[in-house]
Amino acid sequence: WFIVSGVFGILLTVIGSQAAASLVVREKEAGTIEQLIMTPASNTEVILAKVCPLLVLLTVDVLIALSVAKLAFGVPLRGNLLVFLMIAVLYFWVGISIGILIASYSKSEQQTQLTAFFVNPPLTLLCGATTPISSMPTFVQWLTYLDPLRYFIEVCRGILLKGVGIETLWHQVLILLMFATVLMTLSIRQFRRQLG
């Protein structure tokens, strides 16, 4: 249960960041992003139009992952499903923002995938999904505080395995909200700088 609940975050990070990065870079290569910039829509609205379908896709992914975890591994859902989904959507913003940020610095889809290869593994190794953070060296434990996935894993385990609610997890939710805000702001700013 410990590993399965941790793999939730790993899957959503990898899928969210790589899907967002590939989508944006593919459209940059095809020239459709420039066409969208010419419309009356702002750059923020263009990015939101790209992000919203990914949010729906990732929400379906998390429901499928929950079903597989329950049926194949017997992982319980002791907490509130709606609270879990709302926090998962917040975390999707973080993963998608990472992907858009990678894409805004990349010139091709191949470059995007290579960059994601250097970004995603440290995130997944430092989050405590497969090994407890307490068993890591002290220096590495301090580094885990810079990993947004760490906080989502704590939410997953708290809601799924312990049945705790938002009153216990508000600290992790607040940190995820800060990560999402900062990363999305950086993504939009870099996107504007590149295409504006």
Stockholm file with secondary structure:
# STOCKHOLM 1.0

chainA/1-196         WFIVSGVFGILLTVIGSQAAASLVVREKEAGTIEQLIMTPASNTEVILAKVCPLLVLLTVDVLIALSVAKLAFGVPLRGNLLVFLMIAVLYFWVGISIGILIASYSKSEQQTQLTAFFVNPPLTLLCGATTPISSMPTFVQWLTYLDPLRYFIEVCRGILLKGVGIETLWHQVLILLMFATVLMTLSIRQFRRQLG
#=GR chainA/1-196 SS CHHHHHHHHHHHHHHHHHHHHHHHHHHHHHTHHHHHHHSSSCHHHHHHHHHHHHHHHHHHHHHHHHHHHHHHHCCCCCSCHHHHHHHHHHHHHHHHHHHHHHHHHCSSHHHHHHHHHHHHHHHHHHTTSSSCGGGSCHHHHHHGGGCHHHHHHHHHHIIIIICCCHHHHHHHHHHHHHHHHHHHHHHHHHHHHHHC
#=GC SS_cons         CHHHHHHHHHHHHHHHHHHHHHHHHHHHHHTHHHHHHHSSSCHHHHHHHHHHHHHHHHHHHHHHHHHHHHHHHCCCCCSCHHHHHHHHHHHHHHHHHHHHHHHHHCSSHHHHHHHHHHHHHHHHHHTTSSSCGGGSCHHHHHHGGGCHHHHHHHHHHIIIIICCCHHHHHHHHHHHHHHHHHHHHHHHHHHHHHHC
//
